[in-house]
Every structure is written in structure tokens, then in C-alpha cells.
């Protein structure tokens, strides 16, 4: 896409193995082709996606068609977690950039599971904290790229 | 939480914590506001938000035991409850509900940071970003109080510039343009939105 701006890759935030194992019981796994949109900006969260294989592009976009590709998620990452926990609409769009094996946990199952499994809640806190820190890192990268003084 | 918190009142301009510092604990804003900023490798300062009463600051760093990613500075007299890291982690471990609340708070911060990335990275011009910032202040105000187009300005032009990634001179010029076009009016520290539709058009241009 002509309007794409691609940032340098931030650190991958992989899901700890115990958390992936804990999710096994409530996880629906499917094979997804390249170009499948998992969620788009502005959509209410329906659940979280666990990426077992393949890659997913995470991008933000504006109404005038500009797109900022922030990250290419790889195996071991969980997508849409912040929105699923907060219930706020997605700020990013996630689209597969290769065929992928993806697990899905619906939001109500996730929240119920978190309430019942205390040890999982702690892993989740660590994961969200890493997500937040990765976002701050991206913000600094974006901040460095904006020319100051534009009208 | 009452037994592990330390309450203090800080004057404006007090640094609660600084980016790069190892986390001592979390700061819960009881009253007042704090400026949350980050500084890039190239030395550019970005103000991410103005945190308000009820927010927990320093959460992700405290959980991870990694240096604070942002700095927090009070912008008005502010009452803060401080909880030391070891006490906070023990509290989370013993209270499942607190763990979920912390997850909610982190998710809100994640959402806000993504929104900021989108706004900074995709806006075409500083005028677009300034219009969006003024509308955000208006929207955030109306969630808590009555619908009022009058906003209290508690940031300097330099600080507004650091919020939208531009220069102080550009902010001064843009505010002056908005006043000339009668889109806003500024009296002392009060900003009045006179033409919200025009502001919305600028924000979506």
C-alpha cells in the first residue's frame, strides 16, 4: 500500500508457555489463509487470538487511508488482549500476512477463566505490562519520526 | 490497601518518578493531575497524557521490575497514595480481584498508548492534531461533568507542543489562527470552543 509507513520491529511479546498451556482447555484452533482480517480498528472485542504459526500484521489507520504498520506478530504471541480485558474497541487492525494456525478464546470465557485461575491472572498482568511498555517504545520511535514545526 | 499505602500531598512541578529509574512502587492519584511524558533517544519529549484522580501510575514497571518507561510530574497540588513495590506485589498475589483491576488499568493504558501512536503517526498536520487534542479535552471533560464548551487550560504552549509532537511556535500560531477564525476563544486560562463543527472538520481533515 502506497501510504504505508513501516516502523522498525519492536520487541516480540510472547505468551509464557504455562499461560498457553492453561488456555488449551478453552481454545478453538483453526487454520487461517493469508489476508484474513482478524479484527479491525473500532470493532468491539469478541475475544483474543493466539498465534501458533504464521504471521499477522498489526497496523493503525486513519479515515483518509493512511496506514501505519506497527508490528508483525509471530508464533507465540497473543493478539487483542488489551481490548478483550478492557472491553474497549480495537485501536489496531490485525491481518494475517501468511497462512496461520490461530487459536481463539471468546471474551466471556477469557474473563471467567481469569477470575477462576489466579496464577493465570499474574501471567496476564506481566503480559499486559510488556504490551504497555512495547507501546511506549513505539511511541518514542513515532515521536522521533515526526518533523517538528509542521502547520 | 489502607495498611500499605503512604499518603502525601505534592505541590505542582513535583517529579513522582523519572523514566529509566528502577521502580520503587505505584502511585495512586487521589486528587490533582500529573503529566506523563517520555523522552526519546534523540531527546524529544512527548507528553502522553495528563493523568487524573483515580489513575495508578508506574504500574507496568512495578509489575515487571523494569525501569519506568515514562516520567510523572504533578501539574497542580496533588494528593498521592504510594504503595511500595514489594507490598503491592504481595497485595496482588493475595487479592484476585485486585489482580483483575490491575489488568483493566493496564489495558486502559495500552489502549491510550495505541490511540496516541495513531494520532501522532497518522495525522497529516499539526493543526489536525491540535484540533483533535482540544476535542479530546472536551470529550474527557463531558464524561465527568456537565456538557460545557469551556475548558480549563492548565498546559503551557510548550507542553501542548509536546503533546502533539510539534514546536511551541507552531502551537502559538495555530491557537492564534483558531482565535482569528472565531473557532475558539481564550480568556486567561479558559478556552471556549465557539465552533465545534469547524474544529471537528479540522480534526478529520
Interface residues (C-beta under 8 A of the other chain):
Chain A: X5 X41 X60 X61 X62 X63 X64 X66 X67 X68 X70 X81 X82 X83 X85 X86 X88 X91 X92 X114 X115 X118 X121 X122 X124 X125 X126 X128 X129 X130 X131 X132 X133 X135 X136 X137 X138 X139 X140 X141 X142 X143 X144 X145 X146 X148 X149 X150 X151
Chain B: X38 X39 X40 X41 X42 X44 X46 X48 X59 X60 X61 X63 X64 X66 X69 X70 X92 X93 X96 X99 X100 X102 X103 X104 X106 X107 X108 X109 X110 X111 X113 X114 X115 X116 X117 X118 X120 X121 X122 X123 X124 X125 X126 X127 X161 X165 X166 X167 X169 X170 X173 X174 X204 X205
